[in-house]
Amino acid sequence: MRRIVPLISLVALAVAGCDWFKDTDKKAKLPGERISVLAHERTLNPDQGTQGVEIMLPAPSPNDSWPLAGGFANHAMHHIQVGDSLRQAWKSSVGTKANDEMRIVAPPIVAEGKVFALDSETRVTALDAKTGDRLWRVDLTPRSESDDHIGGGIGYEKGRIVATTGFADVVALDAKTGKEIWRRHLDGPMRAAPLVRGGRVFAVTVENKTYALAAANGRDLWTHTGIAETASLLGGASPAEDQGVIVVPYSSGELVAMRVETGQVLWSESLASVRRTDELSTLSHIRGRPVIDRGLVFAMSHGETMVAVDLRSGRRVWEKRVGGMESPWIAGEYLFVLTLDGEVVCMARKDGSIHWVASLPRYRDASDAQDKENPLLWAGPVLVSDRLIVVGSHGGALALSPYTGELLGRQPLPDETTVPPVVAEGTVYFQTDNADIVAYR
């Protein structure tokens, strides 16, 4: 660990002549009533005793792959190093874009010098990570199916790509050629990416049933059934694994820890909903992936419950009334979370105390803000070289200081983006709702 000071000036990251994350909102102001779409009334505030505390983060370090939806199996990616001057390297299509019925809910993954992505029609595409050239594409839709389904996601280990689908299939592909190795039909569709680790595949169905399969051939190893939930959010969260323990999040708000070898339950926690004023807010769905870091599990539900739990004993270390649909991001002794109310929050790992709160734009423009229509959807954050990156459904990305929450700048993206970026070998990859992968290095 060493002290990192906040950035004084933005790193120039030019795309088509525009500086990456440079605040360009310095135009002549037009006359008329002005309604702020960049901020709103805060629902969270820093805790007493945190003011004036200087945040220190580990130095950025490089990573050579992003093999799972959450990066590595424990989903603890800390502080990732990228170049001082990033430019758009390439943009490539990975299939069919999202629409109102068919959504892209899974981020891409990076392994073997390739980028793999799942489109809205359950097709897996492999791109050359250096050039963006397409290497292969495989449609996972069964011949007996005529309708499209929203897929779960993809993961990688030891030369295999494993995909979970809305057709209730788990499919293993050769990463080099896309050739199908095996296919296993389960008893329910999947909306979450699989966890592939140690020769095992862990897949969670929408009925809250976890399957542990052999990565070599798809045979059953064990299963676990959670509490059924009649209503849930679109998408799901893949499990996390560390020290021989897998932690599975369910749409019921259950968080269950099991032994990877046998499925024996070690403990379970309920991130039950805290009742609010609307029905949607009562959903307890854990849609963000849990994070395991140095013996603690961090998880957050849509029902405004965030916890830190001891991995071995299940003892709740702390609890905070914070809700969200994205995964927490841990770096050193701090957590960064994106809340339901469009706030990025910096919290202390040891006790959950809040150090700063940054409000994100809630609407595209003043008319939407006035009518409270078409709110923006945000995904992230991801921490790279002293910048917290969040992406939004307005087709842009913002960079915030991890030390203060200050807005460092903004960058337009080619299209709406509702899944967080991934980072490998100094390159940041964005997957847009238009089914494009855009690489910056």
PALUMZA-497731 format. One record per residue (C-alpha): x negated, y, z; chain; residue in one letter. Coordinates in steps of 0.25 Angstrom, whole numbers, plus 5000, padded with zeros to 4 digits. Layout:
     c1     c2     c3   unit   code
      X      Y      Z      A      a
...
END
This chain:
     c1     c2     c3   unit   code
   5000   5000   5000      A      m
   4995   5014   4997      A      r
   5001   5027   4997      A      r
   5006   5032   4984      A      i
   5010   5047   4982      A      v
   5022   5051   4974      A      p
   5020   5055   4960      A      l
   5017   5070   4957      A      i
   5020   5069   4943      A      s
   5027   5060   4934      A      l
   5020   5050   4925      A      v
   5022   5053   4910      A      a
   5030   5042   4904      A      l
   5034   5046   4890      A      a
   5045   5040   4882      A      v
   5048   5046   4868      A      a
   5041   5059   4873      A      g
   5049   5060   4886      A      c
   5041   5059   4899      A      d
   5045   5047   4908      A      w
   5052   5051   4920      A      f
   5049   5065   4918      A      k
   5060   5074   4924      A      d
   5065   5081   4911      A      t
   5077   5087   4917      A      d
   5072   5101   4917      A      k
   5081   5107   4906      A      k
   5088   5120   4905      A      a
   5101   5119   4914      A      k
   5114   5120   4907      A      l
   5125   5129   4913      A      p
   5137   5123   4921      A      g
   5140   5115   4933      A      e
   5129   5105   4936      A      r
   5132   5092   4943      A      i
   5120   5084   4948      A      s
   5119   5070   4942      A      v
   5105   5067   4948      A      l
   5109   5067   4963      A      a
   5121   5064   4972      A      h
   5124   5064   4987      A      e
   5115   5055   4993      A      r
   5121   5043   5001      A      t
   5107   5039   5007      A      l
   5097   5048   5014      A      n
   5083   5046   5020      A      p
   5083   5040   5034      A      d
   5077   5049   5045      A      q
   5062   5046   5047      A      g
   5059   5044   5033      A      t
   5058   5058   5029      A      q
   5043   5062   5027      A      g
   5039   5048   5026      A      v
   5029   5046   5015      A      e
   5032   5034   5006      A      i
   5021   5025   5002      A      m
   5021   5015   4991      A      l
   5012   5004   4986      A      p
   5004   5007   4974      A      a
   5010   5003   4961      A      p
   5005   4990   4956      A      s
   5007   4983   4942      A      p
   5015   4971   4940      A      n
   5014   4962   4927      A      d
   5028   4957   4926      A      s
   5043   4958   4931      A      w
   5048   4944   4930      A      p
   5061   4945   4937      A      l
   5073   4955   4938      A      a
   5067   4961   4951      A      g
   5052   4960   4947      A      g
   5046   4949   4955      A      f
   5054   4939   4963      A      a
   5054   4947   4976      A      n
   5058   4960   4968      A      h
   5048   4968   4976      A      a
   5041   4975   4965      A      m
   5035   4987   4974      A      h
   5027   4998   4966      A      h
   5024   4994   4951      A      i
   5013   5001   4943      A      q
   5016   5007   4929      A      v
   5007   5016   4920      A      g
   5005   5030   4923      A      d
   5011   5034   4909      A      s
   5022   5025   4904      A      l
   5028   5026   4890      A      r
   5039   5018   4883      A      q
   5032   5006   4877      A      a
   5044   5000   4870      A      w
   5059   4998   4870      A      k
   5065   4985   4865      A      s
   5079   4979   4865      A      s
   5082   4966   4873      A      v
   5096   4964   4867      A      g
   5110   4969   4869      A      t
   5113   4981   4877      A      k
   5122   4982   4889      A      a
   5137   4986   4888      A      n
   5149   4988   4898      A      d
   5151   4972   4898      A      e
   5136   4967   4897      A      m
   5126   4973   4906      A      r
   5111   4972   4907      A      i
   5109   4969   4922      A      v
   5095   4962   4922      A      a
   5081   4970   4921      A      p
   5071   4964   4911      A      p
   5059   4956   4916      A      i
   5044   4956   4912      A      v
   5035   4944   4911      A      a
   5024   4938   4902      A      e
   5023   4951   4895      A      g
   5037   4951   4891      A      k
   5050   4958   4895      A      v
   5062   4950   4896      A      f
   5076   4956   4896      A      a
   5091   4951   4897      A      l
   5101   4959   4888      A      d
   5116   4961   4890      A      s
   5119   4948   4881      A      e
   5110   4939   4890      A      t
   5099   4939   4880      A      r
   5084   4938   4885      A      v
   5074   4946   4877      A      t
   5059   4945   4879      A      a
   5050   4957   4874      A      l
   5035   4959   4874      A      d
   5032   4968   4886      A      a
   5021   4975   4878      A      k
   5029   4979   4865      A      t
   5044   4976   4868      A      g
   5044   4967   4856      A      d
   5055   4956   4857      A      r
   5049   4942   4859      A      l
   5062   4934   4861      A      w
   5077   4935   4864      A      r
   5086   4924   4869      A      v
   5101   4924   4871      A      d
   5105   4917   4884      A      l
   5120   4917   4881      A      t
   5126   4902   4880      A      p
   5132   4898   4867      A      r
   5145   4895   4874      A      s
   5146   4910   4879      A      e
   5153   4920   4870      A      s
   5153   4932   4880      A      d
   5141   4940   4886      A      d
   5138   4940   4900      A      h
   5129   4948   4909      A      i
   5116   4941   4912      A      g
   5109   4940   4925      A      g
   5094   4943   4921      A      g
   5080   4936   4919      A      i
   5068   4932   4926      A      g
   5054   4926   4923      A      y
   5045   4916   4928      A      e
   5034   4907   4922      A      k
   5037   4909   4908      A      g
   5053   4908   4909      A      r
   5063   4918   4908      A      i
   5076   4915   4916      A      v
   5089   4922   4914      A      a
   5102   4922   4922      A      t
   5114   4925   4913      A      t
   5129   4928   4914      A      g
   5132   4915   4908      A      f
   5128   4908   4921      A      a
   5115   4903   4914      A      d
   5101   4903   4919      A      v
   5092   4902   4907      A      v
   5077   4900   4907      A      a
   5069   4905   4894      A      l
   5054   4904   4890      A      d
   5048   4918   4892      A      a
   5040   4917   4879      A      k
   5050   4912   4869      A      t
   5064   4914   4876      A      g
   5067   4899   4874      A      k
   5077   4893   4884      A      e
   5071   4884   4894      A      i
   5083   4880   4902      A      w
   5097   4886   4905      A      r
   5105   4883   4917      A      r
   5120   4886   4919      A      h
   5125   4891   4933      A      l
   5138   4892   4939      A      d
   5139   4908   4937      A      g
   5134   4919   4929      A      p
   5122   4927   4934      A      m
   5120   4943   4935      A      r
   5106   4942   4942      A      a
   5093   4939   4936      A      a
   5086   4926   4941      A      p
   5075   4925   4951      A      l
   5064   4916   4944      A      v
   5053   4912   4954      A      r
   5045   4900   4958      A      g
   5051   4891   4947      A      g
   5065   4894   4952      A      r
   5076   4902   4946      A      v
   5086   4909   4955      A      f
   5099   4914   4949      A      a
   5111   4920   4956      A      v
   5125   4919   4949      A      t
   5136   4930   4951      A      v
   5143   4920   4960      A      e
   5132   4922   4970      A      n
   5125   4908   4968      A      k
   5110   4907   4967      A      t
   5104   4896   4959      A      y
   5089   4892   4961      A      a
   5085   4885   4948      A      l
   5072   4878   4943      A      a
   5065   4888   4934      A      a
   5060   4876   4925      A      a
   5073   4870   4922      A      n
   5085   4877   4929      A      g
   5089   4866   4938      A      r
   5095   4869   4951      A      d
   5087   4871   4964      A      l
   5097   4876   4973      A      w
   5109   4886   4974      A      t
   5115   4896   4984      A      h
   5129   4902   4984      A      t
   5131   4915   4990      A      g
   5145   4922   4993      A      i
   5153   4924   4981      A      a
   5157   4938   4977      A      e
   5169   4942   4968      A      t
   5163   4956   4964      A      a
   5149   4960   4961      A      s
   5141   4970   4953      A      l
   5135   4968   4939      A      l
   5122   4961   4940      A      g
   5115   4954   4951      A      g
   5102   4953   4959      A      a
   5092   4942   4957      A      s
   5086   4936   4970      A      p
   5072   4939   4976      A      a
   5062   4929   4981      A      e
   5050   4929   4990      A      d
   5043   4920   4999      A      q
   5051   4908   4995      A      g
   5064   4915   4998      A      v
   5075   4920   4988      A      i
   5084   4931   4991      A      v
   5097   4931   4983      A      v
   5107   4943   4982      A      p
   5121   4940   4980      A      y
   5133   4949   4975      A      s
   5140   4946   4988      A      s
   5129   4954   4996      A      g
   5122   4942   5001      A      e
   5107   4941   5001      A      l
   5103   4927   5003      A      v
   5088   4922   5006      A      a
   5085   4907   5002      A      m
   5073   4898   5000      A      r
   5069   4897   4986      A      v
   5066   4882   4986      A      e
   5079   4878   4993      A      t
   5089   4889   4993      A      g
   5090   4888   5008      A      q
   5097   4901   5013      A      v
   5087   4908   5023      A      l
   5096   4920   5026      A      w
   5107   4929   5020      A      s
   5111   4943   5021      A      e
   5124   4951   5017      A      s
   5122   4964   5011      A      l
   5137   4967   5012      A      a
   5144   4979   5007      A      s
   5146   4991   5015      A      v
   5160   4996   5012      A      r
   5161   5009   5004      A      r
   5172   5016   4997      A      t
   5173   5008   4984      A      d
   5174   4993   4980      A      e
   5162   4993   4972      A      l
   5153   4997   4984      A      s
   5158   4985   4992      A      t
   5150   4975   4983      A      l
   5139   4969   4991      A      s
   5132   4964   4978      A      h
   5117   4964   4980      A      i
   5113   4968   4965      A      r
   5099   4973   4968      A      g
   5089   4962   4969      A      r
   5083   4960   4983      A      p
   5069   4963   4986      A      v
   5059   4954   4994      A      i
   5047   4961   5000      A      d
   5037   4957   5011      A      r
   5048   4948   5018      A      g
   5059   4957   5017      A      l
   5072   4957   5007      A      v
   5078   4970   5003      A      f
   5092   4970   4996      A      a
   5103   4979   4994      A      m
   5117   4977   4990      A      s
   5128   4985   4983      A      h
   5135   4986   4996      A      g
   5126   4996   5002      A      e
   5117   4986   5010      A      t
   5102   4985   5009      A      m
   5094   4976   5018      A      v
   5080   4972   5021      A      a
   5080   4957   5026      A      v
   5068   4948   5031      A      d
   5066   4938   5020      A      l
   5064   4926   5029      A      r
   5073   4928   5041      A      s
   5084   4936   5034      A      g
   5084   4947   5045      A      r
   5089   4960   5040      A      r
   5078   4970   5042      A      v
   5086   4983   5039      A      w
   5098   4987   5032      A      e
   5102   4999   5024      A      k
   5115   5004   5019      A      r
   5110   5006   5004      A      v
   5117   4999   4992      A      g
   5113   4997   4978      A      g
   5112   4988   4966      A      m
   5097   4988   4963      A      e
   5086   4981   4969      A      s
   5077   4988   4980      A      p
   5063   4991   4976      A      w
   5052   4990   4986      A      i
   5039   4996   4986      A      a
   5030   4995   4998      A      g
   5038   4999   5010      A      e
   5049   5006   5003      A      y
   5062   5002   4995      A      l
   5068   5009   4984      A      f
   5083   5007   4981      A      v
   5093   5012   4972      A      l
   5107   5013   4979      A      t
   5121   5013   4974      A      l
   5122   5028   4975      A      d
   5111   5030   4965      A      g
   5100   5033   4976      A      e
   5086   5028   4976      A      v
   5082   5026   4990      A      v
   5068   5024   4996      A      c
   5069   5015   5009      A      m
   5059   5009   5019      A      a
   5056   4994   5017      A      r
   5055   4992   5032      A      k
   5068   4998   5037      A      d
   5076   5004   5025      A      g
   5074   5018   5029      A      s
   5077   5028   5018      A      i
   5066   5037   5014      A      h
   5072   5044   5002      A      w
   5084   5044   4993      A      v
   5085   5049   4978      A      a
   5098   5051   4971      A      s
   5099   5046   4957      A      l
   5108   5052   4946      A      p
   5122   5047   4947      A      r
   5128   5051   4934      A      y
   5123   5054   4920      A      r
   5128   5068   4919      A      d
   5136   5078   4926      A      a
   5150   5074   4921      A      s
   5148   5060   4926      A      d
   5144   5065   4939      A      a
   5156   5074   4940      A      q
   5165   5063   4936      A      d
   5157   5053   4944      A      k
   5158   5044   4932      A      e
   5147   5035   4925      A      n
   5137   5034   4937      A      p
   5123   5030   4933      A      l
   5118   5016   4937      A      l
   5103   5016   4942      A      w
   5094   5004   4942      A      a
   5080   5003   4950      A      g
   5072   5008   4956      A      p
   5058   5002   4951      A      v
   5045   5008   4957      A      l
   5034   5010   4947      A      v
   5022   5019   4950      A      s
   5028   5029   4960      A      d
   5041   5030   4952      A      r
   5055   5024   4956      A      l
   5062   5021   4943      A      i
   5077   5020   4942      A      v
   5085   5018   4929      A      v
   5099   5022   4926      A      g
   5111   5020   4917      A      s
   5110   5034   4911      A      h
   5098   5029   4903      A      g
   5086   5034   4911      A      g
   5076   5032   4922      A      a
   5072   5040   4934      A      l
   5059   5040   4942      A      a
   5059   5043   4957      A      l
   5048   5045   4967      A      s
   5047   5033   4976      A      p
   5042   5042   4987      A      y
   5053   5053   4987      A      t
   5064   5049   4977      A      g
   5061   5061   4969      A      e
   5065   5060   4954      A      l
   5052   5060   4946      A      l
   5058   5059   4933      A      g
   5068   5052   4923      A      r
   5067   5045   4910      A      q
   5077   5042   4899      A      p
   5079   5027   4895      A      l
   5084   5022   4882      A      p
   5097   5018   4888      A      d
   5105   5015   4901      A      e
   5097   5007   4910      A      t
   5103   4999   4922      A      t
   5092   4989   4926      A      v
   5079   4993   4933      A      p
   5066   4993   4925      A      p
   5055   4983   4927      A      v
   5040   4985   4927      A      v
   5029   4976   4922      A      a
   5015   4978   4917      A      e
   5016   4993   4919      A      g
   5028   4994   4910      A      t
   5042   4998   4914      A      v
   5054   4991   4907      A      y
   5068   4997   4907      A      f
   5080   4988   4901      A      q
   5091   4997   4896      A      t
   5106   4994   4895      A      d
   5103   4995   4880      A      n
   5095   4982   4882      A      a
   5082   4989   4879      A      d
   5069   4987   4886      A      i
   5061   5000   4887      A      v
   5046   4998   4892      A      a
   5037   5009   4897      A      y
   5023   5007   4900      A      r
END
